[in-house]
Every structure is written in C-alpha cells, then in structure tokens.
Amino acid sequence: QDSENDTIYHSELFTLTKKMARGTPTKMSFNIPIFEPHPPQYYIRAVSDSWLHAESIFTVSFHNLTLPQTQITHTELLDLKPLPLSALGNKAYEDLYRFTHFNPIQTQAFHVLYHTETNVLLGAPTGSGKTISAELAMLHLFNTQPDMKVVYIAPLKAIVRERMNDWRHRLVTQLGKKMVEMTGDFTPDMVALLSADIIISTPEKWDGISRSWHSRSYVMKVGLMILDEIHLLGADRGPILEVIVSRMRYISSQTERSIRFVGLSTALANARDLADWLGVRDDGLFNFKPSVRPVPLEVHIQGYPGKFYCPRMNSMNKPAYAAICTHSPDKPVLIFVSSRRQTRLTALDLIQLAASDEKPTQFLSMADNSLDMILSQVTDSNLRHTLQFGIGLHHAGLNDRDRSLVEELFSNNKIQVLVCTSTLAWGVNLPAHLVIIKGTEYYDGKTKRYVDYVITDILQMMGRAGRPQYDQHGKAVILVHEPKKSFYKKFLYEPFPVESNLREHLHDHINAEIVSSTIGNKEEAIIYLTWTYLYRRLVVNPSYYGLEDTETYTLNAYLSRLVETTLEDLEDSGCIKVDDHSVQSLILGKIASQYYLSYLTVSMFGSNIGPNTSLEAFVHILSAAAEFDELPVRHNEDTLNRTLCKKVPYSVDQHHLDDPHVKANLLFQAHFSRAELPISDYITDLKSILDQSIRIIQAMIDVCANSGWLSSALTCMHLLQMIIQGLWFERDSSLLMLPSMNDNLLDHLKGRGVSTVLSLLDRSREELHKLLQPFSAAELYQDLQHFPRLDVKVKLQNEDKEQSKPQMLNIRMQIKNTRRSPRVFSSKFPKAKQEAWWLVLGNITSSELYGLKRISFADRVLNTRMELPPMLNMQEAKLIVVSDCYLGFDQEVSLGHLAKV
C-alpha cells in the first residue's frame, strides 16, 4: 500500500477504536427459533470476528414468558359458482367493470359487502381483487346513504395516486361522483371536502383533519371508512393508522352515527384481534390463506453466502438472468432491488450477460424505427442507456415524465424487464409473469446498517407475479442471504401477528387529544387507550409489551404508568399543564397539534427562539426539527456533505456530517445558494425537506407571534420566502425570482437604480423596453405578469364611541393584476402552492408584535379587520403586509396619520 492508502486505513481504524472506547452501542437483529417444549432459558452469545475478547452474552428467560397463540384461523374458500356482474342489479354499476364474473374471493364476500351494513375485515393475498371488494361496500353506501361520504385511507402517496387514477376514470366519470385527494401534495379546500362523495387520504392527512372533528361537519358525515393495507398497523406509520381508526370509532359512539369499517389486508396470523378492534363480527371476517390466489404462485427461494452486502448483490445478477431465461423468457419480468444505485448496476449486468449469451434473451420487442422517437423523450441518461437494450429502470429519482414513460412501455409489452426499487410494489399496479426479489435487505440511513424488509413488503412484491386474465400461474424467485433462507421458507406462509406500535409514538397523539378536549384528565387518557389496538394486544401478547402477566391489576398499573410518563414528558416540554384533577393544553401543544409536529420539535422552538433570533439561528433551528430524523444519510454521504460545506455560508458541525439534521441544514443552504447538488439522491431529499419545512416554519412564526416578538417573526417569514424562491434574503436580489433574469441583465438594472421586482411591476411594456435597452424586454415582461400588484388601504373604525370596546382597523387589499393565477410563481419550489399574506401589527422601534393575521385572496379584493390593543401608541405603530412566498414584497403602512382622524 502507498502512504495515502495507509493514512486512510489508520484513520478508519482510529475512528472505530474511538467509537469502541466511547462505548457506542451496536444494534444487531436476528431471529431465533423457539422449540417445544420450552427450555428454561436461552443463552445468546455475540462474538466479534475481528477483535479479541469482544463478546457479549445475553440470557433470555422463559420463566413467566407468555407467547402469542400459534394457531392461525383461516377462512375456508368455498367452492361457489362465480357471481355474474348482473348480481349488482344496476346497469351503471355493471358498466364499471370489464370482466363478466367476480372471482371466488369476491363471490364469497359479495353478500356481506353489497347487501349489509356489517363491518368487514378481508385478509387475502396480493392480487386477489380486494380493491373491487371494497368498491362493493362503496356501491352499497351510494345505494342506501348517498349523502354520506366514503373515506379511503392508503398508507402511501403512490397508492393514493393509483386509486385516484383508477376511480377518476370509473366512479367519477361514469357515476358522476365527486372525489378529492388529501396527501402532502394536495390539500383540498373546505368547499371541496364538503361536497366530496369520496375522500382519498394518507393516514397523516386524515389524522390532522379529524383532530378537530367537533368543528368539521364533513368528518361527522363519514359513512364508510376503507382501510387499505391495514396489516401495516405494526409498521413505522402504524400508530397514525391506529389513532385515526380509534378516533373514528369514538366519533361514531359520540355522535350515534354508525360508521362502517372495511379493512383490507394480506392474510393475517391474528385476524380475530384486529377484527374485534374494528368491530367486525364473525360474518364479516374473511381471512384467507396466503396460498389462495386467483392466479396460483410458484415460489423459489435461493440462498447466497457472503458477509458483505455489495459483493453478495453482485453475485445474484447471474442467477437473476438465469431465472428470466428459465421461468419467463418471453413474458414480463419485475426485478426488485433495494436502492436506485442497485437498479442501475443490476440492469447493466443483465445487459452484459445477455450480450455474452449465445442465445441472448430478447428484452426489447419494439420496432427499431420507434426506438429513437421514444428515447428522445427520456431525460435521465441512465434510463436512456438501459432502454436501448430493452431494460427499464424505475425509482423515485426519476422525474414524473420518465417514470410514466417506463410504466407505459412495460404495460404495453414494449420492454420485457423492469428493474425497480421495492416501493414500486406498493405504488404502481404493474403485474408481471415473473418477479425476482434480489436481496431482502436495505440500508437504513438512520441506524446506519442493513435491515431486513418486513415480511409484508416481500409478500407485496411477490404479489405482483401472475397477471389475472393473462396468466394461468405466476412465479416468484427470492434471492436471500444464505442464513435467512430457512426463515423465509417458513414465514412467507406463516405470517407474524400484527402488533401495535403506538406505545413508542404516544406523546403526539395524546397531546392532540388534549388539544381537542377529548382528554381532560388522567382517567380520560386511560379510557382513550382502551379504544386502541394496543389495548387488545396487551392481553394477548403481554411479553411483547413488557408485561409479566395479564392480571387486571398488572394491566391497570401498566396503563396508568404509561399515561403518567407520557403526561410528564409533555408537561416538561411545555405542551401541557397537569393539575391534580385536570390536564390543559398550552400554546406549544396547540401549535404542535395544529401543524402536525412532534412535541419535541415545538419544545425545541420554545427553548431556542428568542426576541431577536438571527436568520442563521433560524436555519439551524429549522434543520434541528424532529421531522427530519428520518432523512436518509447513505453510505459515504458524510464525504459529500463535507464537500457541500464549502459551498454554503453558514458553518455546520464538522464532527457529525453523517447526522440527518446536519444534512438537512446543508441542503437548505444549498437551495438558497442555488449550489449544484452532488448526486440525484440529494435532489429527491431536498424536495422532501422543502415540503415539510412549510408547516414547520409556520409553527415557528406562531411561536414568535405568541411571545410578541416582531423581529423574530419577520425574520422567520423571510425564511419561508427563501424556501419558496430558493434565494437568500438581502444577500440576493429579489430580481432573481424572475426566470429570465441573468447576471448581465441584473448588473444593467442595478446600474439603472432598479433592485427589486416591486419597482418593475407598475411599468408599462414601453417603459420596460426603454429601461432594458439594449436587452429584450418581452420575456421579462411576461415573467412580471405572474407577480401580484398589491394595493393596501387602512382605516380606523370610529363608529362605536364606547371606550369598553377595542378599536378596529379596517383593511382593504386589492390585487390590481387581471387574468393572473393565485398560484405561487416559483421555479425553485417543487410543489404547487397558493399565495398567502401575513398582516403584522407592530412597533418597529420597540420590536413589539401586537397582532398577526394570515389571509389569502378568494377574489381580487379582500376586506378584513384587526383589533388594536388598548393604549396603542399610534405614532409608532405600523401595519406590515408580508408575502409568504415573494422576496421584497413587504409593505409598511404607518398608522400615525389615522390618530388625527
């Protein structure tokens, strides 16, 4: 080795030694079979393969260990004659479907779904037609309660999008139903929600909406709630699913309006527990075996040795190619991998293997003359290269156009092989004859280690094999690490019981219920827990939750302790106040609930935001939000972050460049600086944090306003403008918001004394042409038409002379532009957003904030009022109008002249 390599080696060794010296814990996960009869205890010994005397022993005692029931109750698939579509008894409903008869599972559940009000839990393998089963329940509601709403909850935005596309063509177009989408990308207005027949939402959005159910009539108008993929209750986002179901059942009990629940799931090990929680009786429970599919599935599991992940993945490429040649030489193939990088590496290896084959598989079936035309539409270079050889790539890093093109080519059999990341299994309905799962692990950036997919993810991937109406059977090949081969052989057909994950995420949900007045004391908090799925599982599987037995005293003590510690943490964070007999929400708790933030985030705001917090401090505070805990920091990204540090103005902690919050800080600064990001993954990560930052900053502004801090509130508003426009406040000219602006034109305008967009808005085309000579004014003039020309007038209301009533400030705001969209004009923000404004009443001299109001225009003219505080010094008071999206558009209106009126 040369000296440079020696330095790197010793540096890495020194780092590892330091970690060991600090006692940094290392987490290991593995599965151990339990045999009957149970031994007294197990000894688990972990031994390092690199370090002397680095070993640990852990004892698992079987004394007082209560294991969950091992017997799984499945519903027998009856040998029934398939029901024809005419069973619907409605020609309009029959026209929704292209097939002539319902499949066996749909036939068996038809009567309960279509002719009764019974709650239903339908557990069946992927590809069994569960969505159409749920549609039967929707059609029943349309028949019996057409004024009530359907809420469809899907755990992923991709599933929501798939449902929207499908139902828009059928239920909306053919039946005339109104439908709205609620995801991070779309938030419909109140009018749309009130008039909607079908609401399709992610759990987070419905949780946020339903928290204030007392004041939202459309929440109480829900007649049917469909919960897709409800087996994900035990996954990371499961607590939110658990909370919204518990809340809707509670709402139903309080309003005495029956809400029907239909849960859709894979085959379940503990379907009865889930059914009891959903209020499902025996006649509504259908839990079919994993082997029951309309298209039978043949599964092959192959094990591969190798200690390290990347070489093991590389060794799987040749077997994957062999599987295509053996099982699906001329039919569609889906290959699932763990990362975007693996999609490209796998595709390139398949191309090489096909080229070296004496009889290469024909991956490409499109005519040569159409290939050039198709490739000309592709913007991603990696995708363009693989498509030349008939292999598609599909992952979140592709833009929408490229992704849609790949899906279309695969659906139309123009390409045979599609290599994709595992998320495609949930989001897009692209069935294939053969599915290859290349590896069952993925790199978890938060824990900085490789972790296994949950079994449900693998079942979902497998479920894409076998196309109804095209295939008589499907095939799945699972390539796994050799030590896990036996595990997957067993548990692919013997699913784990679904457990609750609420205990670890209870604080935010308890806080939300305190804010909504559902919980007013400790006793009500315990009653609230009895509505949850967690409460059901405590009795059935106590050891999983740390209980020694299921005696009433033990259970009550556990719930009391859980509520006590949760309330103590919320009180310590400043979110609530706990008295002997009551629990009250404080402003931080209300802000956390309103903006759907972690209690830890708002607590951090309370500790770090002050009356004169600087912009740099606000960037650090924003980046430290708990909402960015899950931002992935992948292999070697600490090196990329170190390079990015040199391109941004504010310094970050150089010792924690692998921390997600440090990465978020760098991404924000790179966004403001318009710096080039090192890899495409960072572009996707930036979109994610920009999306979340809006509500976080709005919460920060509310914290400042509640404390009466004018300077900090305005700085925070400017930070939001920076987020939308991708510019630095004051460092950059607001003229850079114009897409047609360049450095030469910017210097020219500065030389003419023009430094803001606002100073250009009132100029005519002729004036602009004269100002810009010798530059062209046409493109700049078109850009300017997108910005609002705002006129603000204020008047003091003096009609009521009674001193007991506060004086009011009447504000009239008018957008002078005609024929312009109220959408934000920004090329740097990844999502569509509506313009909004803040009305800030304050004293610039003393930096006091007296009032804050957020408004948006429904029309070109808006009239509103603000209450003036008593003893206000009108000579120093000002009304500041601040845009939430445009830099340099702030307007100050002095109130001094009003005092003389």
N, C-alpha and C positions, 0 to 999 in steps of 0.2 A: 504494500500500500504506500501511496505517496503521502507526503506530510499533510496535505489538505484533508485527505480522507481520514488520516489518523486523528486529526483535530476534531472532525465531525464525530467519529466513533467515541472518543473520550468525552466529548461534550454531552452526547446522548447518555453515556454511562454515568456521568456526573449527575445529570438531571434525574435519572432513575434512582441513583443512590440517595439523592436529597429527598425524593418522594418517600423512599423507604424509611429514611431517618425521621421524617416528619410523621410517620405512621399513617400515611394516606390510605384509607380503606380501598380494597379492590373487591368489586362485586362479581360473584360467579353464580351462574344459574344452570342447573342441570336437573334432570328428572330421575327419580329413584323408584323402582317398582316396590310395591308393598305386597307381601305374600301372606296367604292364610296358612296356618294360624299365625296371628301377630306375635313377633318376638317381644321380649321385654323392652328392648331399645335397639337403635341403630347407631353405629359409630361411623361418622363421615370424616375421612382424613383427606385434606388438601395438601399436596406436596409439590413444591416448585421443581421444575425440570432444569433450573438454571442456578439456583442459589442453595448453598449449604445451610442446613438447619432452618430453612424457610418452609415451615409446615404448620398446619393447624388442625386440631381435632374438635369436632362438634358432636355432641350426643343428642339424639332425638329419642325422647322417651315415649313409649306407647301407653304409659300409665295415664288413665283418665283421658285418653285420646278418643274423641268421638268422630268417626269417619262418616261422610255422607253416604246415603243409600247407593248401592251399586246396581240395583235392579232398575232398568230403564223400561218404562211403559210406552210401547208404541201402538199407534192406531193401525189396525189391520186394513189393508187396501182391499176393498170388497170387489168381487167380480160383477160389476154393474154394467148394464148396457149404456154406452156413451149417450149423454143427453144431446139432442139436436138444438141448434140455436132457437128454434121455434118455441122452446120451453120458456123463453123470456116473455113471450106473449106481447111483444111490442116491436113493430116493424122497424122503427127508428133505432131501437137498441140492437136488433139483429144486424142492421147495416153497419154497425161499428166494427164488426169482426169479419175477417177474410176466411176463416175456417168454417166448417159445417157442423162440427160436433165438439163439445167440451171434452177435455182429456179426463182420464179416470179420477184424478185427484179433485179436479173442478166439479166433476159429476157428483162425487160423494159429498162434497161440502155445499153443493148448489142450494138445496132447500133451506139450510140454516142461514146462508148468506143472503139469499134473494127474497125469502119469504118470511123471515122472522127478525126480531129486534135483538136477538141474542148476541152477546159479546163472543168474539171468536179469536182463538189462537191457532194459527195454521203453521205448523212446522213441517217443512218439506225441503228436499234438496234443491239447489240452484238449477233453474231450467225446468221447474215443474209447473210453471204458469201461475205463480202466486199473485202476481200483479193483476191478472184478469180476475182472479178470485176476489181480490179487494174491490175491483170495479163492480162486481155483482152487489156488494154491500152499498156502494155509492148509488147504483141504479135503484136499489130499494129505497134509499133516502129520498131520491128525486121523486119517486112514486108516492111516498107516504108523507114526507115533510119537506116540500120544495122550498120553503122559506128558511130552512136550516142550512148550515154550512158544513162542508167536508174539510177537515184539516189533514193533510198528508205530511207526515214527518219522515224525512230521509236523512241519514247521518252524514252524507257527503254532498257538497255542492254539485258534483258531477252527476249524482243520481237525481237530484232535483232537476237539473238541466235535461236529463234524459226523459223524465216524466213530463216536463213542460213541453218538450218537442213532440212527444207521443200524443198527449192529451189535447194539445192545441189543434192537431190535425183531426182529432175524432170528437172528443167531448165538447170542445169549443165550437169548431166549425159545423159539426153535424147536429149537435144537440142545442147549440146556442147558449151554453153555459159560460159564465164569466169566471176567469181564473187569474190569480195573481201569484207571483213568486216572491218569497222572502228569503234572501241569502245575504251574504256580505256584499254581493254585487248589486242587489236590488232591494230597496225598501219602499214598498208602495205607500201612497198617501192614505189618509183616513177614508176618503170617499171611495177609493178602490177597494179597501178592505171591507167597508160596509156593504158594498154592492156585490162582492165576490161570492160565487157559489162554492168555489174550490180554492183553498189556500194551500200552496205547496211550500214547505218551510224546512230549514235546518233546525235542529234542536235548540241551538243558541238563540236564534231569532225568535222562535216561539216562546222560549223562556223569558226573554226580555219583554216581549209584548204582553204575555199573560201575567206577569208580576203585578201589573196594575189592572187586574181583571174587574175590580169594583167599578172603575170608571170607563171601561171599554166594552160597549154593548156587544160588539161583534165576537168577543171572546165567549160571552154567555149565549151566543147564537150557534154554537158548535153542536151539531147533532151526531156527527161521526168523526172519529179520530182513527186514522190508519197509521200504524207504526211499522215502517219498513225496517228490515234487518234488526229486529228488537233483541236478537241474541247478542248484539254489540253492547248490551247493558253492562257487561263486565269489562269493556274496553275503556280507554282513556276518557272518551267523551260520554261514557255510560251514565255518570252521575247526572248530567243535564237531562238525559232521556228519562231517567228515574224520577227526577224532580217534576218535569212537566206532566208526566202521567199521574203522579201523586197529586199534583195541584189540580189537574182537570177532574180527577175523581172527587177531590174535596169540593171544587166548584159545583159539581153535579149534586153533591149532597147538600150544599148550602142553598142552591137555587131551586132544588127539587125538579130540575130539568134533566132528563135522562140523556147521558152521552154514551153512544155505542163505541166500544173499542174493538178494533180489529188489528191483531198483532201478526206480523209476517216474519218468519224465522227459518233458519235451517233446522234440521232435526235436532231435538233438544234432549239432554240427559235428565233434566229436572223440569219438564214441561208443566207438571202439576203445580209446582210452586209459582211459576210465572203466571199460570192461568188463574190461580187463587188471587194473586195480586191484581190482575186485570179485571177480576170479577167475572171470569169465564166459568160457566157450568160444564158438566160432563158432555152435554150435547153440542157444546161449542168448541171442544178441544179436539184438534186433529194434529197428531204428532207422528208423521210417517217416517219409516226407516230411511237412512241415507241411501240405501240401495234402490229405493222406489223412485224411478225416474221414467218419464215418458220415453226417453231415449237412453237405453242402458249404457253404462260407462265401464270401460275396461281400464283398470289402473295398474301401472307398473312402477315399482319403487326400486331405484338403483342407488347403492351406496358408493361413496368415493372417499378414499383416505386423503390425508394431507392436513398438516397442522395449520397452515396459513390460508387465509381466505382467497386471495387473488390467484395463486397458483392452482388452487382447487377449482375455482371457477373456470380457469383456462383449460383444465383437464376435462371439463364437462362439454366442451364445444364439439369434439368429435363424436361422442355418444349422442349428442343432440342431433347432429347431422344424420347419424345412422338411424335414429328414431324416425326422422322425417322420411328417409328412404324406405324404411320397413313398414311404418304404420300409415303414412299419408303422403305417398309420392306425388299425387296429383290433386290433393284436396287442401283446403285452407288450414294453416298451422299458426297457432299463437305460442310465442315463447316468452315467458315471464321471467324477468331478471330484477335485481334489487335496486339498481341505480341507473341514471342516464348514461354514465360512462360505460356501464356494462352493456347497455343496448348497442352502443357503437362497436365495442370490442367484439361482442358476440356476432353481430352482423358481418363484420369484416372477416372473422374467422370462418363463418359459414360460406362466404364468397370464395375464400381461398380453397376450402375443402371441396366445394362444388367444381371449381376450376381444375383441380387436380384429379377429380374423379374421371374414370374412363367414360362413364355414362352419367354426366352431371344432371342433377335434378333441375328440371325446367322451372325455375322460380317465377319467370316472367311470361305472362301469356298475352300481353297487349301487343298490338301491331307496331312495327318499327316506326311507321310514319306518325303514330300518335305519341310516341315516347318523347320526342323533342318538345312537342307542344306542352305536355304535362310537366316535364322537368323545368320548363321556362317559368312555370308558376311557383316553383319551390324556392323559398328564400334561404332555408337552412342548408349549408354546404354539406354537412354530414348526411343529411337525409337525401339530398340530391345524388350523392355518390352511391349510396346503397340502393336507391330506386333504379339506378342504371342496371343493377343486377337482379332486380325483382324482389328486393327485401325492404320492407318498410320499417321505419323507426317511429315509436310513439312514446312520448313522455311529456311531462309538464313544462319542459323548457321550450317546446315548440310553440310558435305563435298559433293563433286560432285558425288562420288560413291553412297553414301547413298541416295542422292536426286534422282538420276537416277533409283535406285532400287525401291524406293517408287512409282515413276511415272509409272514404268513398271508394278508393282503389281496392281496398281489401274486401269491402262489402260486395263490390261488383266483380270479384274474382280477377281483377287486373293484376294483382300481386298475390302470391300464394303464402308467403311467410311474413309475419309481422312480429318484430321483437319489441317488447314494451315493458314498462315498469309495472309493478304489481297494482298500482292504483287504477289501471285500466280495467281490472277485473270488476271493480265496483261501478265505475262511471259510465262505461260505454257498452252497449249491447252488441258486441261483435262475436257471435258464436263461430267456432271452428270445428273441424273434424278431430284434430289432434291438438292437445295442449301440453306443452313442455314447461315444467317449473324448474328453472335452472338455479338450484340453491334455495334453501329455505331460511336464509338469514339476511339481515340488512344491517347497515351501520347506523347506530343510534348516536347522533351527534351530542345529545345531552349527556348520556352516560359514557360516551367515548368508547364504545365497544360494540361488537356484533351481537345482535339479539335475534331470536327466532320469530318468524311470523306467528301470529296466533293461528290456531287451527282453522278458525272460521275464514281467515283470509285465504288459506290454501284450498279450503272447500269451495270458496267463491271462484278461485282461479280454475280449479278442476271443472266447475260447473259450466264453464264456457265451452267445454268439449261436447260435441254431439248436437247437431242442428236439427230441431224439430222441422218436419216436412222435407228435410233434405237427407238426413242420415238415419239408418236403422240402429246404429250404435256410435258411441264416441270413444275416444281413447285419451288417456292422460298418462304422461311419463313424468315422474317426480325424481329429480336428481338431488340426493341429500348427502350430508356428511355421514360417513360410514357408522359412527357410534349412534346416530339418531335413527337409523333405518328401522330398527325394531319398534321404536316409539311411534313412528308414523304409521307403520303397518297396523298397529293396534288402535290408535286414537283417531285415525281417519274415519273409522266406522263405529267407534265408541266415544262419542263426544264428551267433553268435560261439562260438568254442570255450570250453569251461568251464575256467577256470584255478583254481589253488589260491590261497587267501587265508590260508594257515596261517602264512606267514613273519612277518606283522605281529602275530600273536597267539600266538607260540610259547611265550613265557615261562610262562604259567599252565599250559599243558599239559605242558611239560617238568617243571615243579615238581610237578604232580600225579603224574606217573610216578615221580619220585624218591621221593615220599612213599610210594607203593605198592610201592616196591622193584623196579619194572620196570627202572628205570635206576639203576645203581650206580656208573658211571664214564663218562668221556667217550666211550669206544668204544661202550658200550651206547646212549648217546644218539644216536650216528650210526646205529647199527643200527635204532633206533626210527624215525628219519627215513626209512629205506628202506621202511618199511611204509606210508608216507603217499602220498597222491595227488600231493603236492608233488614227491616224488622222480621220479614218472613224467613230470611236465610239465617238469621241469628239462631233460631230454634233448630233448624235442620242441620246446619254445619257449624256448630259453635267453635270448634277448634280453629277454623279458618279466620275467625274474627277475634281470637284470643280469649274465648270463654272456656272455663273448665267444665261447666255443666249447663243445663237448660232449666234449672230450678227458677221459680218465679222471683225469688229474692235476688239471685245472681243476675237475672235479666234486667230487673228494675235498677239494680245498682250500676250495671254497665251503662244503661241508657242515661241515668242521672249523671254519672261521671262524664259521659260523652258530651252531654248538654252543658255541664258545668265548665269543662275545659274550653269548649267552643266559645261560650259567652265570655269567659275570662280573656281569651285571646282577642275577641272582638272589642272588648272594653279597653284592653291595653293598647289597641291600635287606634283608639279614638273614634270608632264607628258607632258604638252604642254606650248607653249608661244603664247599669244594672243596680236596681234597688232591691230591698228585701222582698217586695211583692210585685215588682213590675220590671219590664225591660223597655227602654225607649231608644229610638234611633237618633243619632246625632247627624250633623251636616255631612261629615265624611262618609258615614254609612249610606246616607241618601244619595250622595254623588256616586258611590261605588255601585249601587243598585241601578240608578238611572242610566249610567253609561256602560253598564255590564263589565265592570272592572273588578279585579281582585282586591280584597280588603287590604292586602299587603301593599298594593300599589298606592291607594289613597292614603294609607298610613305613612308611606314614604313621602308623599306630597306634603302632608302635614308637618313632617319633620324637616324638610329641606327647602320648601318655598318660603321666601320672606318678602318684606315690603319692597325691596329693590333688587330682586334676583336678576342677574345678568342673562343675556342671551346664551352665553357659553354654558352657564349653570343649567339653564332650562334644557339645552340639548343633552347634557349629561343626565338630568332628571328623567327626561323622556325615555332615554335609552335604558335606564335602570328599571323601567316598569316590568312587573312580573309577567305581563302578557308576552314579553319577548324571551321568556325562559326556554321556550321550545324552538327558538330559531336555530336551525342546524349549523353546527361548525364541523365540517367534514375533515377527512384526512388532509393534512398539510395546509389547511386553510389559515393556520396561525402564521405561516410564512407569507401567504398572500396578504393577510391583514397587516403584517409588518411593512410590506411594500406600500400598501394603501395609506399607512400612517403618514408617509412622506408627501402625500398629495392633498392633505387636508389641513386646515389652520389650527384646530384645537387638538391638543395632545390627549392621548388616552393611556391607560395603564399598560405599560410595555410587558409587565410580568404575567398578564392574563389575556394574551391575544387569542387564546382558544375559548374565551368566555363569550357566550351569545350576546351579552349586553354590550361588550366592547365592540363586537362585530356590528351590532345594530347602530352604535354610535358612529362607526366609520362609514357605514352605508348611508346614514342620514347626511353626514358631512360631504360624502362623495356626491350625493344627489344635489346638494346645494351648490357644490363647486363644479358640477357638470363634468366630473372626472370620469375617465373611462374605467369600467369595472373589469377585473382581471379575467373572469370566466362567466359563461352564460348562467351558471347556477346563482351567481350573485344578483343577476338581473331579476330572477324569479324571487329571490329572498327580499330584494328591495321592494318589489311590488307588494309582498306580504306585509312588511312592516309599515309601508306607507298607508296601506289600507287600514291597519289597526290604529295608526297614530292619530287619526282624526278625532275619535272619541276620547282618546287619552288626553289630547291637548284641550279639548272642550272641557273635560273634567278639571284640568289644571286651571283653566280660566275661571271656572266656578269656585275653586278653592281660593283664588286671589280675590274674586268679587265678594265672597262671603266675609273675607277679612278686611275689605275696604282698601285694597292695595292697588292704586291706579297704575303706577309704573310697571309693576309685575304683570298686571292683567294685559296692558298694551303690548308688552314685550312678548307675552305668550300668544297674543293674537297675530303678531308679526311672524312668530314661528310657524303658525298654521299657514299663513300666506306663503312662507318659504317652502313648506311641504307641498303645496299645490303647484307652485310655479317652478320649483327646482332652482331657486336663486337665493343669494344671501341678502338679508335686509340691510340696506345702507351701503354695504360693500359693493353690491352690483346695482347697475342702473335698472329701473323698472322698465326701460325701453326694451330690455332683453326678453320681456314677456311676448314681444312680437316675433312670430316665427320668421318673418322676412328680414329681421334685423341682423346685421353683421358688423364686424369691427370698424370697417371703413365708414359705414353709414352712421354708426354710433359716434365716432370721432367728429364727423361732419355736423351732426345735430348738436353735440356738446359745444362745438365752435360757434354755433348759432344761438347758444344760450338755452337750448332745449334739453332737459334732463329727465323728464317724466312723460309717461303715456298720457296722463291727465292734461298736460299742456298742449297735446296734439288733437284732442278729441273734438274741440269746437271749431277747428279749422276746416274750411271748405276744400274741395278737391283742388281748386285753382290755387288757393293759398299753400296747400301742401306741396303742390307741384313746384311752385316758386321757391319754397323753403328748401326742397330737397335737391334742386338742380346742382350738379349735372346727373344725379341719381334718378331712377324711375320712381314715380310716386304711386303707381297703380296697385302694386302688391301690398304696399304698406297701408294704403287707403282701405283696401279690403279687410286687412287684419284689424284695423281700428274699429270697423263696424261691429265687431264682436264684443267690444267693451261697453259697459253701461255709462251713460251720461246722466249722472245723478244730480237732481236739484233738491235741496233741503230747506224748508222754511219752518220756523218755530214761532209759537205764540203763547203768551201766558194767559191761562184761563182765569178771568177775574169776575165771572158771573156771580159766583157764590161769595158773599162778603163775610160769611161766618168764619171766625178765626179757628173754630174747633175742627174744621175740615182742612186737610192739606191742600196746598195749591197744586195745580196740574199743569204740565207743559204739553201743549198740543203740537204734534209734529206732523208735517205733511211732506212726504217724499215722493218724487216723481222721476221715473226713467224716461228721459226725453227721446231716446232712440225709438224708432219704429222698426217693425219686422226683424227683431233680433231674438235669439233663443235665450231663455233664462239659464241655460246650462253654462257651467264654468268653461271659459276659453283657456285651455292649457294643454300643451303638447307633452308636458313632463309628468302629469299625474295619470296613473294607469286606468282610472275608472271615471265613468260619467258622474257628475256631481252638479247639484243645483246651487246657484248663487244665494248667499245669505249675508246679512249685515248685523253688526252689533251697534246698538245705541248706548253709548257710555256717558253717564253724567258724572262729572268730577271736577276737582280743583287741581289744575296743573301745578300751581305754586306749592301747595302742601302735599301733593300726590295722594289726595283722598278720593276714593271712589264712592259715590253716593247711590248710584243706581246702574243696572245693566239690563238690557233687553235685547233678545235675539229675534230678528224679523226676516221674513222673505217675502217677495212680491208674488201675489197671485195675479195681479194686473199691473198696469203701468203706474198706477197711483196707489199709494198706501197712506192711510191716516191712522195714527196711533197716539197714545198718551203715556207720559211718565210722571210719577208722583215726585214732587220736590220735597226734600226733607225740611223740617222746621228749622228756623234760624239759619237758612242758607245764605251765605254771602254771595249775592247775585253778581257782584262786580268781578269776582274771581272764578265764578262757575262757568263751565263750558260743556256743551254737548259735542261729543266726538263720535262721528259716524265712521265705523271701521269695517272694511270689507273682509270677509272670511277667506278670500281667495286671490285678491289682486293687490300687488305691492304698489305703494304710492297713491292709493285712492282714498286715504283718510281725509276727512273734512272736519274742521273745528268750527263750531258756531258759538260765539260768545253770548252769554245771557245778560251781560251788563246793561245793554240798552233796553231790555224788557222791564227792568225795575223802574224805569221812568214812566212807563206807560200807565 
